[in-house]
Amino acid sequence: MEQRVRIQEDRWMMAAEVVWGDAARDPAVVELRGEIARLRRALDGRAVTDQALGMMMALVPCPRKEAARLLAEVARRCDLPRRQVAAALVATSEGSPFPQHLDHALRGALRRLHVAGRT
């Protein structure tokens, strides 16, 4: 059983609505929970991507924008999400080997960058 209380405050032209009960069935609540889950996944991927960009900026060396292009190119060539390529790169700092297909794509991207003279 869902109950609602509406509070109207004329002085500031504000209104608030409090809902309790079966709010979980409300489509707006379901949509918001889905959005929260998507945002959490995005933030998780963002931290790994930022770490990978920092590693690339230090190793190549190059500015952040160029590191992001390199990471995106490797991801595109390997048909993987950027987050997955970033995670593999960050894992190398903990002793994990860098997958051969990613290494090949990264070397190619670095060669193209060097030939273009952007570093």
All heavy atoms as an XYZ file, in Angstrom:
925
protein
N       0.844     -1.177      0.000
C       0.000      0.000      0.000
C       0.886      1.237      0.000
O       1.703      1.430      0.870
C      -0.880     -0.025      1.239
C      -1.737      1.180      1.398
S      -2.712      0.993      2.902
C      -3.744      2.355      2.751
N       0.700      2.051     -0.997
C       1.518      3.243     -1.138
C       0.770      4.446     -0.593
O      -0.418      4.620     -0.827
C       1.841      3.476     -2.607
C       2.783      4.616     -2.820
C       3.171      4.743     -4.271
O       3.699      3.765     -4.833
O       2.903      5.819     -4.821
N       1.478      5.262      0.148
C       0.875      6.465      0.714
C       1.696      7.666      0.282
O       2.914      7.613      0.214
C       0.837      6.371      2.242
C       0.015      5.203      2.733
C       0.033      5.082      4.246
O       0.635      5.875      4.940
N      -0.631      4.066      4.738
N       1.006      8.755      0.009
C       1.673      9.984     -0.423
C       1.194     11.150      0.425
O       0.023     11.233      0.775
C       1.371     10.303     -1.882
C       1.945      9.333     -2.849
C       1.573      9.716     -4.283
N       2.082      8.733     -5.199
C       3.189      8.869     -5.907
N       3.872      9.977     -5.821
N       3.589      7.909     -6.711
N       2.117     12.035      0.688
C       1.798     13.271      1.394
C       2.394     14.409      0.587
O       3.571     14.387      0.250
C       2.393     13.278      2.825
C       2.165     14.619      3.488
C       1.818     12.151      3.655
N       1.617     15.393      0.234
C       2.111     16.544     -0.525
C       2.152     17.750      0.395
O       1.184     18.072      1.067
C       1.210     16.823     -1.713
C       1.706     17.954     -2.569
C       1.112     17.874     -3.960
N       1.497     18.994     -4.771
C       2.648     19.093     -5.415
N       3.517     18.132     -5.339
N       2.924     20.142     -6.150
N       3.297     18.390      0.396
C       3.497     19.568      1.232
C       3.718     20.754      0.301
O       4.626     20.743     -0.526
C       4.729     19.388      2.149
C       4.566     18.135      2.991
C       4.958     20.625      2.997
C       5.832     17.693      3.681
N       2.916     21.757      0.431
C       3.037     22.948     -0.405
C       3.449     24.108      0.474
O       2.815     24.387      1.489
C       1.690     23.262     -1.083
C       1.715     24.477     -1.985
C       2.525     24.226     -3.247
O       2.458     23.144     -3.814
N       3.278     25.208     -3.680
N       4.502     24.778      0.075
C       4.988     25.947      0.807
C       4.868     27.141     -0.126
O       5.637     27.301     -1.060
C       6.447     25.728      1.229
C       7.034     26.843      2.048
C       6.354     27.018      3.402
O       6.162     26.021      4.100
O       6.021     28.171      3.736
N       3.870     27.983      0.102
C       3.603     29.110     -0.779
C       4.660     30.202     -0.679
O       4.928     30.894     -1.649
C       2.230     29.715     -0.484
C       1.114     28.773     -0.909
O       1.327     28.020     -1.862
O       0.062     28.789     -0.264
N       5.240     30.358      0.487
C       6.183     31.445      0.693
C       7.337     31.379     -0.305
O       7.781     32.383     -0.838
C       6.706     31.392      2.120
C       7.672     32.491      2.443
C       8.028     32.445      3.887
N       9.072     33.400      4.188
C       9.733     33.437      5.301
N       9.447     32.571      6.244
N      10.656     34.324      5.500
N       7.862     30.187     -0.578
C       8.984     30.044     -1.511
C       8.576     29.373     -2.806
O       9.429     29.027     -3.621
C      10.112     29.238     -0.865
C      10.733     29.935      0.285
C      11.414     31.104      0.271
C      10.725     29.495      1.638
N      11.839     31.429      1.513
C      11.431     30.460      2.389
C      10.198     28.402      2.295
C      11.612     30.343      3.756
C      10.390     28.299      3.654
C      11.086     29.263      4.363
N       7.312     29.152     -2.978
C       6.792     28.491     -4.170
C       7.439     27.110     -4.335
O       7.844     26.716     -5.408
C       7.042     29.341     -5.413
C       6.440     30.729     -5.357
S       4.662     30.695     -5.498
C       4.489     30.328     -7.204
N       7.571     26.393     -3.242
C       8.185     25.071     -3.262
C       7.143     24.008     -2.952
O       6.187     24.262     -2.238
C       9.311     24.975     -2.226
C      10.485     25.877     -2.545
S      11.732     25.894     -1.248
C      12.100     24.194     -1.031
N       7.379     22.836     -3.469
C       6.512     21.706     -3.170
C       7.386     20.476     -2.975
O       8.429     20.332     -3.600
C       5.525     21.469     -4.308
N       6.964     19.613     -2.092
C       7.679     18.353     -1.858
C       6.659     17.245     -1.743
O       5.533     17.467     -1.310
C       8.502     18.453     -0.575
N       7.064     16.071     -2.135
C       6.171     14.931     -2.046
C       6.935     13.781     -1.405
O       8.053     13.476     -1.792
C       5.690     14.539     -3.441
C       4.655     13.447     -3.420
C       4.044     13.227     -4.783
O       3.177     14.024     -5.165
O       4.458     12.279     -5.452
N       6.343     13.196     -0.405
C       6.942     12.072      0.299
C       6.143     10.826     -0.050
O       4.916     10.832      0.010
C       6.911     12.314      1.834
C       7.516     11.130      2.556
C       7.621     13.601      2.188
N       6.867      9.762     -0.438
C       6.215      8.517     -0.832
C       6.814      7.382     -0.012
O       8.020      7.311      0.170
C       6.435      8.233     -2.333
C       5.770      6.935     -2.740
C       5.933      9.386     -3.170
N       5.956      6.509      0.499
C       6.440      5.315      1.172
C       5.483      4.180      0.879
O       4.394      4.389      0.384
C       6.614      5.535      2.684
C       5.349      5.812      3.435
C       4.548      4.909      4.058
C       4.736      7.076      3.645
N       3.488      5.523      4.640
C       3.570      6.873      4.410
C       5.024      8.381      3.269
C       2.723      7.893      4.804
C       4.188      9.399      3.659
C       3.054      9.135      4.418
N       5.943      3.008      1.110
C       5.113      1.843      0.787
C       5.728      1.086     -0.362
O       6.888      0.719     -0.320
N       4.984      0.866     -1.445
C       5.445      0.092     -2.600
C       6.131      0.978     -3.634
O       5.881      0.863     -4.828
C       4.271     -0.641     -3.249
C       3.747     -1.755     -2.367
O       4.521     -2.238     -1.519
O       2.586     -2.138     -2.533
N       7.034      1.822     -3.191
C       7.721      2.730     -4.111
C       8.629      1.972     -5.078
O       8.932      2.456     -6.152
C       8.536      3.746     -3.332
N       9.066      0.771     -4.708
C       9.956     -0.006     -5.575
C       9.282     -0.354     -6.903
O       9.950     -0.603     -7.885
C      10.399     -1.271     -4.863
N       7.979     -0.365     -6.941
C       7.262     -0.683     -8.178
C       7.074      0.542     -9.063
O       6.672      0.412    -10.214
C       5.892     -1.267     -7.848
C       5.988     -2.592     -7.153
C       4.629     -3.145     -6.887
N       4.729     -4.375     -6.111
C       3.740     -4.927     -5.494
N       2.542     -4.397     -5.552
N       3.916     -6.034     -4.811
N       7.354      1.696     -8.532
C       7.204      2.936     -9.291
C       8.226      2.941    -10.432
O       9.413      2.750    -10.205
C       7.430      4.128     -8.361
C       7.130      5.458     -9.019
O       6.846      5.474    -10.236
O       7.192      6.481     -8.314
N       7.792      3.164    -11.674
C       8.725      3.165    -12.805
C       9.845      4.195    -12.654
O      10.959      3.955    -13.087
C       7.848      3.497    -14.010
C       6.456      3.213    -13.589
C       6.411      3.354    -12.101
N       9.562      5.309    -12.031
C      10.599      6.332    -11.834
C      11.692      5.812    -10.912
O      12.880      6.048    -11.132
C       9.982      7.606    -11.258
N      11.304      5.075     -9.870
C      12.289      4.517     -8.944
C      13.134      3.455     -9.650
O      14.358      3.422     -9.507
C      11.597      3.922     -7.692
C      12.592      3.173     -6.826
C      10.914      5.019     -6.890
N      12.499      2.626    -10.445
C      13.221      1.594    -11.198
C      14.206      2.245    -12.157
O      15.364      1.832    -12.266
C      12.228      0.680    -11.954
C      12.957     -0.259    -12.891
C      11.367     -0.089    -10.966
N      13.774      3.294    -12.846
C      14.643      4.008    -13.785
C      15.821      4.649    -13.057
O      16.960      4.576    -13.516
C      13.835      5.076    -14.522
C      14.653      5.820    -15.558
C      13.839      6.876    -16.278
O      12.596      6.798    -16.262
O      14.466      7.781    -16.846
N      15.573      5.265    -11.913
C      16.649      5.888    -11.149
C      17.647      4.863    -10.627
O      18.857      5.103    -10.628
C      16.075      6.713     -9.993
C      15.369      7.993    -10.407
C      14.675      8.625     -9.209
C      16.355      8.972    -11.016
N      17.162      3.719    -10.193
C      18.073      2.672     -9.732
C      18.950      2.171    -10.878
O      20.130      1.898    -10.695
C      17.286      1.523     -9.109
C      16.755      1.889     -7.747
C      16.055      0.738     -7.084
N      15.581      1.157     -5.768
C      14.568      0.614     -5.139
N      13.919     -0.395     -5.686
N      14.203      1.058     -3.959
N      18.383      2.060    -12.063
C      19.168      1.673    -13.233
C      20.228      2.707    -13.568
O      21.365      2.372    -13.895
N      19.852      3.979    -13.464
C      20.807      5.053    -13.736
C      21.938      5.044    -12.708
O      23.107      5.219    -13.058
C      20.102      6.402    -13.716
C      21.020      7.548    -14.082
C      20.291      8.880    -14.165
O      19.055      8.914    -14.052
O      20.995      9.887    -14.336
N      21.612      4.796    -11.454
C      22.637      4.713    -10.409
C      23.608      3.577    -10.721
O      24.829      3.737    -10.605
C      21.994      4.522     -9.021
C      21.310      5.807     -8.584
C      23.024      4.088     -7.981
C      20.424      5.656     -7.366
N      23.089      2.443    -11.137
C      23.950      1.297    -11.475
C      24.864      1.637    -12.651
O      26.058      1.311    -12.634
C      23.100      0.070    -11.796
N      24.324      2.309    -13.681
C      25.144      2.703    -14.835
C      26.232      3.682    -14.423
O      27.381      3.575    -14.867
C      24.268      3.324    -15.925
C      23.454      2.317    -16.712
C      22.784      2.948    -17.921
N      21.880      4.034    -17.581
C      20.612      3.887    -17.201
N      20.094      2.682    -17.093
N      19.868      4.937    -16.915
N      25.896      4.643    -13.574
C      26.881      5.626    -13.117
C      27.975      4.973    -12.279
O      29.151      5.333    -12.394
C      26.192      6.737    -12.325
C      25.316      7.672    -13.149
C      24.522      8.602    -12.244
C      26.169      8.476    -14.121
N      27.617      4.003    -11.459
C      28.628      3.296    -10.662
C      29.595      2.536    -11.556
O      30.802      2.541    -11.333
C      27.951      2.349     -9.675
C      27.371      3.071     -8.495
C      26.833      2.111     -7.458
N      26.342      2.869     -6.317
C      25.319      2.525     -5.573
N      24.676      1.399     -5.818
N      24.952      3.271     -4.560
N      29.062      1.875    -12.588
C      29.933      1.158    -13.523
C      30.855      2.131    -14.249
O      32.036      1.850    -14.461
C      29.109      0.360    -14.528
C      28.555     -0.932    -13.966
C      27.978     -1.821    -15.064
N      26.953     -1.186    -15.871
C      25.659     -1.175    -15.586
N      25.202     -1.780    -14.503
N      24.799     -0.582    -16.387
N      30.309      3.285    -14.629
C      31.118      4.285    -15.326
C      32.240      4.804    -14.426
O      33.374      4.977    -14.877
C      30.238      5.444    -15.794
N      31.936      5.041    -13.164
C      32.966      5.522    -12.239
C      34.038      4.470    -11.998
O      35.218      4.800    -11.904
C      32.340      5.943    -10.908
C      31.626      7.282    -10.919
C      30.946      7.529     -9.573
C      32.597      8.404    -11.228
N      33.641      3.215    -11.908
C      34.618      2.144    -11.733
C      35.580      2.106    -12.920
O      36.792      1.991    -12.745
C      33.928      0.783    -11.591
C      33.233      0.623    -10.251
O      33.532      1.408     -9.322
O      32.380     -0.286    -10.136
N      35.041      2.204    -14.107
C      35.869      2.195    -15.310
C      36.721      3.440    -15.425
O      37.830      3.405    -15.962
N      36.230      4.541    -14.919
C      36.949      5.814    -15.013
C      38.255      5.776    -14.234
O      39.283      6.265    -14.703
C      36.039      6.937    -14.494
C      36.618      8.311    -14.543
C      36.605      8.820    -15.978
N      37.301     10.061    -16.074
C      36.723     11.227    -16.238
N      35.423     11.305    -16.336
N      37.432     12.319    -16.323
N      38.240      5.181    -13.045
C      39.452      5.129    -12.219
C      40.541      4.328    -12.921
O      41.701      4.759    -12.981
C      39.133      4.522    -10.860
N      40.196      3.184    -13.486
C      41.171      2.345    -14.190
C      41.684      3.073    -15.430
O      42.883      3.056    -15.719
C      40.547      0.980    -14.564
C      41.431      0.204    -15.500
C      40.255      0.182    -13.316
N      40.783      3.718    -16.152
C      41.182      4.446    -17.351
C      42.136      5.578    -16.999
O      43.149      5.779    -17.685
C      39.945      4.994    -18.091
O      39.097      3.891    -18.439
C      40.326      5.745    -19.340
N      41.853      6.311    -15.935
C      42.745      7.395    -15.515
C      44.126      6.872    -15.131
O      45.145      7.487    -15.443
C      42.134      8.174    -14.349
C      41.030      9.114    -14.797
O      40.926      9.388    -16.015
O      40.257      9.576    -13.933
N      44.175      5.729    -14.460
C      45.468      5.133    -14.108
C      46.242      4.749    -15.367
O      47.448      5.007    -15.469
C      45.267      3.900    -13.230
C      44.815      4.217    -11.827
C      44.496      2.956    -11.045
O      44.353      1.873    -11.611
N      44.367      3.095     -9.734
N      45.559      4.141    -16.318
C      46.215      3.736    -17.565
C      46.715      4.952    -18.334
O      47.820      4.931    -18.896
C      45.255      2.919    -18.425
N      45.930      6.012    -18.363
C      46.363      7.226    -19.053
C      47.613      7.794    -18.396
O      48.546      8.229    -19.081
C      45.240      8.266    -19.067
C      44.039      7.944    -19.951
C      42.974      9.026    -19.818
C      44.455      7.770    -21.396
N      47.653      7.776    -17.080
C      48.832      8.254    -16.364
C      50.063      7.424    -16.695
O      51.157      7.963    -16.882
N      49.887      6.118    -16.778
C      51.000      5.240    -17.140
C      51.497      5.559    -18.545
O      52.712      5.655    -18.778
C      50.570      3.772    -17.058
C      50.351      3.271    -15.651
S      49.660      1.605    -15.596
C      51.024      0.644    -16.229
N      50.585      5.732    -19.482
C      50.973      6.022    -20.861
C      51.660      7.373    -20.965
O      52.650      7.517    -21.689
C      49.765      5.953    -21.785
C      49.245      4.540    -21.948
S      47.901      4.409    -23.103
C      48.825      4.262    -24.615
N      51.150      8.363    -20.226
C      51.760      9.694    -20.266
C      53.198      9.641    -19.744
O      54.074     10.344    -20.254
C      50.924     10.672    -19.438
C      49.609     11.016    -20.082
S      48.384     11.824    -19.017
C      49.313     12.888    -17.986
N      53.441      8.804    -18.744
C      54.784      8.694    -18.174
C      55.704      7.874    -19.068
O      56.890      8.184    -19.195
C      54.703      8.061    -16.789
N      55.184      6.836    -19.695
C      56.023      5.934    -20.473
C      56.313      6.423    -21.892
O      57.377      6.138    -22.424
C      55.382      4.537    -20.532
C      55.277      3.816    -19.184
C      54.449      2.552    -19.320
C      56.659      3.502    -18.645
N      55.382      7.146    -22.498
C      55.574      7.475    -23.919
C      56.605      8.588    -24.140
O      57.438      8.385    -25.015
C      54.209      7.756    -24.575
C      54.371      8.328    -25.970
C      53.389      6.480    -24.634
N      56.769      9.664    -23.507
C      55.853     10.555    -22.819
C      55.010     11.363    -23.809
O      55.451     11.646    -24.905
C      56.768     11.471    -22.032
C      58.025     11.517    -22.821
C      58.127     10.182    -23.522
N      53.820     11.691    -23.339
C      52.909     12.456    -24.181
C      51.873     13.137    -23.285
O      51.725     12.768    -22.125
C      52.218     11.543    -25.191
S      51.155     10.292    -24.456
N      51.166     14.140    -23.824
C      50.102     14.770    -23.038
C      48.901     13.830    -22.884
O      48.764     12.839    -23.601
C      49.731     16.010    -23.851
C      50.281     15.805    -25.204
C      51.384     14.799    -25.104
N      48.029     14.166    -21.954
C      46.861     13.335    -21.638
C      45.979     13.074    -22.864
O      45.508     11.963    -23.077
C      46.044     14.008    -20.521
C      44.831     13.210    -20.104
C      44.059     13.932    -19.004
N      42.880     13.208    -18.660
C      42.824     12.199    -17.768
N      43.915     11.842    -17.138
N      41.700     11.581    -17.521
N      45.788     14.091    -23.666
C      44.928     13.957    -24.845
C      45.490     12.903    -25.811
O      44.755     12.089    -26.363
C      44.801     15.314    -25.532
C      43.686     15.431    -26.523
C      43.557     16.866    -26.982
C      42.306     17.061    -27.770
N      42.126     18.457    -28.177
N      46.801     12.922    -26.002
C      47.434     11.952    -26.890
C      47.379     10.541    -26.289
O      47.154      9.561    -26.993
C      48.888     12.356    -27.164
C      49.466     11.672    -28.355
C      48.718     11.995    -29.640
O      48.522     13.178    -29.950
O      48.307     11.038    -30.323
N      47.561     10.437    -24.984
C      47.452      9.138    -24.310
C      46.047      8.572    -24.475
O      45.879      7.370    -24.707
C      47.807      9.282    -22.834
N      45.042      9.445    -24.379
C      43.657      9.003    -24.556
C      43.432      8.519    -25.983
O      42.732      7.514    -26.208
C      42.693     10.135    -24.222
N      44.036      9.199    -26.964
C      43.918      8.756    -28.356
C      44.564      7.390    -28.559
O      44.033      6.533    -29.257
C      44.575      9.773    -29.297
C      43.733     10.973    -29.576
C      44.333     11.792    -30.718
N      43.803     13.124    -30.665
C      44.520     14.238    -30.500
N      45.827     14.171    -30.412
N      43.945     15.408    -30.446
N      45.740      7.208    -27.950
C      46.426      5.920    -28.066
C      45.585      4.789    -27.472
O      45.431      3.729    -28.080
C      47.783      5.981    -27.367
C      48.881      6.751    -28.079
C      50.068      6.956    -27.144
C      49.306      6.033    -29.340
N      45.065      5.024    -26.285
C      44.240      4.016    -25.622
C      43.004      3.695    -26.456
O      42.637      2.533    -26.634
C      43.844      4.506    -24.230
C      43.170      3.492    -23.321
C      44.126      2.351    -22.993
C      42.712      4.163    -22.042
N      42.379      4.728    -27.001
C      41.184      4.534    -27.834
C      41.529      3.768    -29.108
O      40.762      2.893    -29.547
C      40.559      5.881    -28.174
N      42.695      4.063    -29.699
C      43.089      3.365    -30.919
C      43.336      1.883    -30.658
O      42.906      1.021    -31.425
C      44.349      3.995    -31.518
C      44.760      3.347    -32.819
C      45.972      3.995    -33.460
O      46.313      5.134    -33.128
O      46.580      3.318    -34.311
N      44.011      1.578    -29.561
C      44.261      0.174    -29.218
C      42.929     -0.543    -28.989
O      42.715     -1.652    -29.484
C      45.175      0.065    -27.975
C      45.251     -1.373    -27.491
C      46.557      0.610    -28.291
N      42.040      0.099    -28.265
C      40.727     -0.507    -27.992
C      39.963     -0.745    -29.288
O      39.364     -1.812    -29.486
C      39.931      0.387    -27.056
N      40.008      0.220    -30.184
C      39.288      0.106    -31.454
C      39.888     -1.017    -32.315
O      39.162     -1.842    -32.870
C      39.338      1.443    -32.195
C      38.507      1.524    -33.430
C      38.476      2.927    -34.047
N      39.779      3.553    -34.180
C      40.231      4.558    -33.406
N      39.494      5.026    -32.435
N      41.426      5.073    -33.584
N      41.196     -1.074    -32.395
C      41.857     -2.094    -33.224
C      41.646     -3.504    -32.681
O      41.631     -4.463    -33.434
C      43.341     -1.800    -33.358
C      43.602     -0.606    -34.230
C      45.074     -0.468    -34.555
N      45.274      0.657    -35.447
C      45.146      0.599    -36.768
N      44.825     -0.529    -37.346
N      45.351      1.661    -37.506
N      41.506     -3.620    -31.362
C      41.304     -4.936    -30.745
C      39.830     -5.242    -30.508
O      39.496     -6.286    -29.963
C      42.074     -5.022    -29.425
S      43.853     -4.947    -29.664
N      38.969     -4.300    -30.887
C      37.527     -4.457    -30.721
C      37.166     -4.755    -29.261
O      36.440     -5.705    -28.969
C      36.994     -5.545    -31.651
C      35.482     -5.470    -31.813
O      34.928     -4.365    -31.638
O      34.856     -6.508    -32.090
N      37.720     -3.935    -28.364
C      37.473     -4.067    -26.929
C      37.063     -2.719    -26.359
O      37.403     -1.679    -26.926
C      38.746     -4.531    -26.212
C      39.260     -5.928    -26.537
C      40.643     -6.125    -25.938
C      38.301     -6.974    -26.009
N      36.383     -2.713    -25.226
C      36.098     -1.443    -24.563
C      37.396     -0.833    -24.018
O      38.322     -1.554    -23.634
C      35.168     -1.807    -23.405
C      34.796     -3.230    -23.592
C      35.749     -3.843    -24.557
N      37.475      0.483    -24.012
C      38.659      1.168    -23.476
C      38.961      0.718    -22.059
O      40.111      0.559    -21.680
C      38.430      2.688    -23.470
C      38.857      3.367    -24.710
C      38.660      4.849    -24.698
N      38.544      5.428    -23.377
C      38.899      6.665    -23.083
N      39.378      7.454    -24.005
N      38.746      7.134    -21.870
N      37.914      0.514    -21.268
C      38.080      0.116    -19.869
C      38.836     -1.205    -19.759
O      39.679     -1.382    -18.895
C      36.711      0.021    -19.193
C      36.738     -0.415    -17.759
C      35.357     -0.456    -17.139
N      34.467     -1.365    -17.860
C      33.346     -1.004    -18.474
N      32.939      0.241    -18.452
N      32.606     -1.879    -19.096
N      38.559     -2.127    -20.664
C      39.216     -3.434    -20.626
C      40.694     -3.319    -21.008
O      41.553     -3.959    -20.393
C      38.495     -4.399    -21.564
C      38.891     -5.834    -21.369
C      38.001     -6.774    -22.171
O      36.946     -6.386    -22.657
N      38.437     -8.001    -22.321
N      41.003     -2.510    -22.008
C      42.395     -2.285    -22.391
C      43.128     -1.585    -21.248
O      44.263     -1.947    -20.909
C      42.478     -1.454    -23.690
C      43.923     -1.106    -24.023
C      41.815     -2.197    -24.842
N      42.490     -0.608    -20.639
C      43.096      0.112    -19.516
C      43.380     -0.829    -18.355
O      44.445     -0.767    -17.735
C      42.174      1.250    -19.069
N      42.439     -1.716    -18.060
C      42.620     -2.670    -16.957
C      43.805     -3.587    -17.232
O      44.587     -3.903    -16.323
C      41.346     -3.478    -16.745
N      43.974     -4.017    -18.479
C      45.108     -4.879    -18.830
C      46.421     -4.131    -18.672
O      47.417     -4.691    -18.181
C      44.954     -5.390    -20.261
N      46.436     -2.865    -19.049
C      47.647     -2.055    -18.912
C      47.992     -1.832    -17.444
O      49.145     -1.985    -17.032
C      47.471     -0.718    -19.640
C      48.691      0.188    -19.703
C      49.841     -0.505    -20.425
C      48.342      1.485    -20.395
N      47.007     -1.501    -16.633
C      47.231     -1.274    -15.207
C      47.671     -2.567    -14.524
O      48.523     -2.548    -13.625
C      45.961     -0.686    -14.536
C      46.096     -0.664    -13.030
C      45.700      0.718    -15.071
N      47.157     -3.692    -14.963
C      47.527     -4.981    -14.368
C      49.008     -5.285    -14.570
O      49.604     -6.020    -13.774
C      46.664     -6.093    -14.953
N      49.627     -4.717    -15.602
C      51.058     -4.951    -15.818
C      51.893     -4.364    -14.687
O      52.977     -4.853    -14.408
C      51.549     -4.365    -17.157
O      51.380     -2.949    -17.149
C      50.812     -4.986    -18.328
N      51.382     -3.344    -14.026
C      52.118     -2.743    -12.906
C      52.146     -3.681    -11.700
O      52.937     -3.492    -10.785
C      51.514     -1.394    -12.523
O      50.231     -1.576    -11.954
N      51.296     -4.689    -11.711
C      51.247     -5.664    -10.622
C      51.848     -7.000    -11.057
O      51.649     -8.018    -10.396
C      49.805     -5.845    -10.159
C      49.212     -4.565     -9.600
C      47.718     -4.650     -9.383
O      47.105     -5.672     -9.765
O      47.162     -3.687     -8.849
N      52.534     -7.011    -12.206
C      53.222     -8.212    -12.650
C      52.497     -9.056    -13.670
O      53.042    -10.049    -14.140
N      51.293     -8.704    -14.033
C      50.565     -9.472    -15.055
C      51.139     -9.165    -16.435
O      51.490     -8.017    -16.715
C      49.083     -9.112    -15.048
O      48.490     -9.496    -13.836
N      51.223    -10.166    -17.297
C      51.724     -9.897    -18.650
C      50.673     -9.140    -19.470
O      49.473     -9.330    -19.280
C      51.967    -11.293    -19.226
C      51.061    -12.187    -18.444
C      50.926    -11.574    -17.076
N      51.160     -8.291    -20.348
C      50.271     -7.553    -21.247
C      49.912     -8.497    -22.386
O      50.797     -9.072    -23.024
C      50.984     -6.302    -21.763
C      50.087     -5.264    -22.353
C      48.993     -4.774    -21.654
C      50.344     -4.742    -23.604
C      48.172     -3.796    -22.199
C      49.540     -3.764    -24.159
C      48.449     -3.290    -23.451
N      48.614     -8.700    -22.660
C      48.214     -9.636    -23.721
C      48.872     -9.287    -25.055
O      49.017     -8.117    -25.408
C      46.698     -9.471    -23.790
C      46.315     -8.973    -22.440
C      47.463     -8.109    -21.991
N      49.264    -10.316    -25.787
C      50.022    -10.141    -27.023
C      49.276     -9.311    -28.067
O      49.871     -8.453    -28.719
C      50.387    -11.503    -27.605
C      51.369    -11.410    -28.743
C      51.831    -12.772    -29.206
O      51.345    -13.792    -28.751
N      52.775    -12.795    -30.123
N      47.980     -9.558    -28.220
C      47.232     -8.794    -29.233
C      47.139     -7.315    -28.858
O      47.178     -6.446    -29.725
C      45.852     -9.399    -29.478
C      44.910     -9.312    -28.318
N      45.066    -10.064    -27.172
C      43.814     -8.549    -28.128
C      44.100     -9.772    -26.329
N      43.325     -8.854    -26.876
N      47.062     -7.010    -27.565
C      47.052     -5.604    -27.135
C      48.434     -4.987    -27.333
O      48.562     -3.832    -27.752
C      46.626     -5.494    -25.669
C      45.199     -5.907    -25.345
C      44.931     -5.773    -23.848
C      44.200     -5.082    -26.128
N      49.474     -5.756    -27.034
C      50.844     -5.277    -27.209
C      51.098     -4.938    -28.675
O      51.669     -3.892    -28.989
C      51.825     -6.342    -26.716
C      53.260     -5.856    -26.788
O      53.549     -4.820    -26.145
O      54.068     -6.492    -27.476
N      50.656     -5.810    -29.568
C      50.827     -5.579    -31.009
C      50.100     -4.295    -31.446
O      50.670     -3.474    -32.179
C      50.305     -6.792    -31.781
C      50.468     -6.669    -33.256
N      51.689     -6.731    -33.883
C      49.546     -6.463    -34.227
C      51.513     -6.567    -35.183
N      50.224     -6.413    -35.418
N      48.878     -4.123    -30.977
C      48.100     -2.934    -31.343
C      48.729     -1.665    -30.749
O      48.781     -0.621    -31.415
C      46.661     -3.074    -30.864
N      49.231     -1.752    -29.518
C      49.862     -0.586    -28.893
C      51.151     -0.211    -29.619
O      51.410      0.972    -29.861
C      50.135     -0.855    -27.415
C      50.795      0.279    -26.631
C      49.942      1.549    -26.697
C      51.026     -0.129    -25.182
N      51.950     -1.203    -29.968
C      53.187     -0.912    -30.704
C      52.880     -0.239    -32.044
O      53.554      0.698    -32.455
C      53.997     -2.186    -30.923
C      54.659     -2.688    -29.671
C      55.363     -4.026    -29.923
N      55.828     -4.599    -28.699
C      57.030     -4.390    -28.181
N      57.876     -3.608    -28.798
N      57.371     -4.969    -27.044
N      51.848     -0.724    -32.724
C      51.455     -0.096    -33.986
C      51.000      1.340    -33.789
O      51.359      2.235    -34.566
N      50.226      1.575    -32.744
C      49.749      2.933    -32.459
C      50.925      3.852    -32.126
O      50.968      5.011    -32.568
C      48.753      2.903    -31.306
N      51.895      3.340    -31.370
C      53.073      4.149    -31.024
C      53.922      4.434    -32.262
O      54.449      5.548    -32.409
C      53.904      3.437    -29.952
C      53.269      3.388    -28.571
C      54.057      2.475    -27.649
C      53.156      4.792    -27.975
N      54.047      3.461    -33.164
C      54.772      3.694    -34.406
C      54.118      4.798    -35.227
O      54.794      5.702    -35.731
C      54.827      2.402    -35.232
C      56.196      1.788    -35.314
C      56.251      0.590    -36.247
N      56.210     -0.627    -35.442
C      55.177     -1.431    -35.318
N      54.074     -1.225    -35.968
N      55.233     -2.500    -34.553
N      52.795      4.728    -35.343
C      52.070      5.747    -36.112
C      52.212      7.118    -35.454
O      52.369      8.128    -36.145
C      50.599      5.360    -36.263
C      50.372      4.276    -37.301
C      48.903      3.969    -37.507
N      48.308      3.276    -36.381
C      48.469      1.977    -36.109
N      49.216      1.228    -36.906
N      47.891      1.418    -35.085
N      52.208      7.144    -34.149
C      52.384      8.408    -33.424
C      53.784      8.973    -33.691
O      53.932     10.158    -33.946
C      52.175      8.181    -31.925
C      52.382      9.375    -31.010
C      51.279     10.404    -31.233
C      52.414      8.941    -29.553
N      54.777      8.117    -33.639
C      56.157      8.553    -33.864
C      56.351      9.062    -35.298
O      56.984     10.090    -35.521
C      57.120      7.400    -33.570
C      58.553      7.776    -33.789
N      59.218      8.661    -32.973
C      59.447      7.377    -34.728
C      60.453      8.820    -33.400
N      60.624      8.041    -34.458
N      55.806      8.343    -36.273
C      55.923      8.750    -37.677
C      55.241     10.091    -37.894
O      55.735     10.939    -38.634
C      55.331      7.665    -38.611
C      55.174      8.167    -40.018
C      56.203      6.424    -38.574
N      54.102     10.286    -37.235
C      53.369     11.549    -37.378
C      54.105     12.692    -36.689
O      53.794     13.855    -36.905
C      51.963     11.418    -36.822
N      55.071     12.358    -35.803
C      55.869     13.388    -35.142
C      55.128     14.116    -34.046
O      55.432     15.269    -33.743
N      54.137     13.457    -33.442
C      53.348     14.138    -32.413
C      53.970     14.038    -31.034
O      53.441     14.579    -30.080
C      51.930     13.585    -32.384
C      51.139     14.005    -33.594
C      49.712     13.634    -33.430
N      49.488     12.395    -34.184
C      48.367     11.732    -34.194
N      47.354     12.131    -33.469
N      48.242     10.645    -34.893
N      55.041     13.293    -30.862
C      55.673     13.210    -29.533
C      56.975     13.942    -29.519
O      57.574     14.255    -30.492
C      55.924     11.740    -29.112
O      56.759     11.123    -30.088
C      54.637     11.005    -28.925
